[in-house]
Amino acid sequence: MSMTQPYPYWTLEAPFITIVGLYSNVEGSLDARGRSDQQFFLESQLKAAAKDKKLLVTVHHPPYSLDSAHGGCPDILNALDRAFHASGRTPDAVLSGHVHNYQRFSRDAGANKVPYIVAGAGGYAHDPRSMHKLQKNLRTPQGKGKRKPIPTTVKGVVLETYHDEEPGFLRITASKKSIDFEYYLVPFDGSAVTLFDSFSA
């Protein structure tokens, strides 16, 4: 993929999906310089995105996160919400990183629930101390069954599941009908990669 300079944000058109990539590495906002270039870009790309294709928005800093190291970025959430409202288009999913763990939120968006995914646990962590843990009052023991969803203080936003103990990666497959997400764990002890979470949007 090539990017058009001078801006480090982009749109990738693929057969079944449009992916809009945003730059947030300036103070955790889309526009810490007091300009609106990237905001206008996002709104125009959302308006222009083909309605018969899936739509994914990606940004480094997460709009929502319940980790104890960083937390979510309200500036990012506000910028995204402004763009969704101005364009009349809500993406099928929002993907972010920055926090070194996995969290999957769902947010009510009318008749749909939009997944907001934090998948930042790959490549950085070399031992469990490098992982960003969820806030202590929210953590539940890692058992063999699925964790129960955790309601947040934001109406309509639920933390569906999380993993903050091992690195992992997110595999995304787009088709005409859906975007399929699979999150795999890569254990520190070198044992086999395992599927932790899967869902579709």
N, C-alpha and C positions, 0 to 999 in steps of 0.2 A: 504494500500500500504506500503510495506517495502522498505527501501532504503539501498543500499550497501555503507557502510562506507569505506574510510574516506571522500568521496566526497558528498556534499549536492546537487548534480545535478543528474538527473535520466531520465529514459525513461519508460513510461507506455504503454504497448500494450493492446489494447481493440479490440473487434471483428471488428469494422469498422474504427478505428482511432489509430494512433500512436501519443503520446504526449511526447514531449521532454521538460523537465523542467530544467531551468538554474538558477544558483546562481549568483546574481549581488550585493550582499549586502556588498561588499568591495569597497568603494569609487565609487560606481555606475559603475563598470566595470566588465567584465567577468574575468579579470586577473590582479588585482592590484599588485600581488606579483612578476611580471616579469616572470611568467611561462605560459606555453601554454596548460596545461593538459585539461582544460575545453574546449578550442577551438578545440583541437584534438578530444575530446569526441563528441562535437557537429557535427563536420564534419563527423565523422565515423557513428554517429547515422542517420544523414541525408542520407548518402550513403546506409546504411543498411535498411532504412525504406521501407516497402513493397509498391510497386507502385500502388497496387490495393486498398490501404487504404488511407483515408484522413490523413493529417499531420498537427499537430498544434505545434508551438513552444511557450513556455511560459517563461517569464523572469520578475523579480520584477520591475526593472526600465524601463520606456518606451523609445523606440527608438524615438518616436515622441510625443510631448505634447506641446500645446499652452497655458498652464496655466501660471499664473503670479507668482506662488510660486517656481516651480522647472524647468520647461521646459524639453525638451527631452534630452536624453543622447547620445551624438555623439559616445562615446566609444562603447556603446551597439550596435548602428546602424552599426558601422564599423565592429564589430566582427561578427554580423549576416550576413552582406553582404559578408564578406570574406568567411564564411562557406557556404553560398548559392552558391557562385561562385565556390569554391573548390570542393563541392560535386555534383554540377550540379543539385541540387534539391532546389526548393523554396517551403516553406510550403503553405498550403491553407489559413492559418491565423497566425498572431502573437498576443499574448495576454500578457498584462502587467498590473501592478497596480501602487503602490507607490503614485501617484497623486490622491487626494481624490475628484474625479469627474468621469464623463463618457465622453469619446471622441472616436469617430470612424473615423479613417482615411482610405482612400483607396490609394494604391500605384500601379502605372502601372508596370506590370511585363510581358512584351511581350504581348501576347494575353489576359492575365488575369489581373484582379485587385485584389491585395491581401489586405484584411482588416488588419489594425493594430489597435488593440482595447486597450484602457485604461479603466479598470473597477476597480477603487480603492475607490469607495464611500461607501463601506459596512463596518459596524462594528466600525468605528472610530468616525465618526462625530455624535455629540449629539445635535448640533444646527447649523443653517446656517453659522455661523462664522467659523465653522470648515471645511467647504468645500473650496476647492481650486478653485478659480474663473479663468475663461479664461482671457487672456490679455484684458484690457479695450477697446482697439481699435477694438477688434474682437467681443465683446459681442453684442448680439441682444436681444431685449425683448422676454421673454418667452410667446408666444401667443398660441392659440389653434392649429394653423397649424404647419407643419414641418418647421424647420429652413432650409434656403438655404445653400448649400455647400459653404465652404470658401476655396478658393485656398491658398496654402501656398507659401513660397518663394522657395520651393524645387520643381523642375520640376517633374510633374507626381504624386505629393502627394496632396491630397485634404482632408480637414476636412469635412466629410460628415454630421456629426451631433454631438451635445454634450449636456450634462446636468450638470450644476454645482451648483444647488440650493438645491437638496435633495439627501439623500442616495439612494442606489439601489443595485441590484445584477444582474448578468449575468447568464442566463440559456443556456446551450449548449447541443444540441442533435445531435448525430452522427448517420448517416445511410450509406448504401453503396453509395448512390448518393450524399449526401451533409452533411455539418455541418450547423445546423440551430442555430442561435443566437437570443436570446430574452433578452432585457434589461428591467427590471422592476424597477419602482420607489417605494420607501417606505417612504411616507411623514412624516415629523417631527410631524405633528398634529395627527398622529394615524389613519388617514383616509385610505381607501382601497388602496391596492397595485395596481398599474396600469402599463400596458405595454407601454413603451416609444419608443422602437426601435426594429425592427426585420429585419433580413437579412440572407442570406445563402451564403456559400462559397463552 
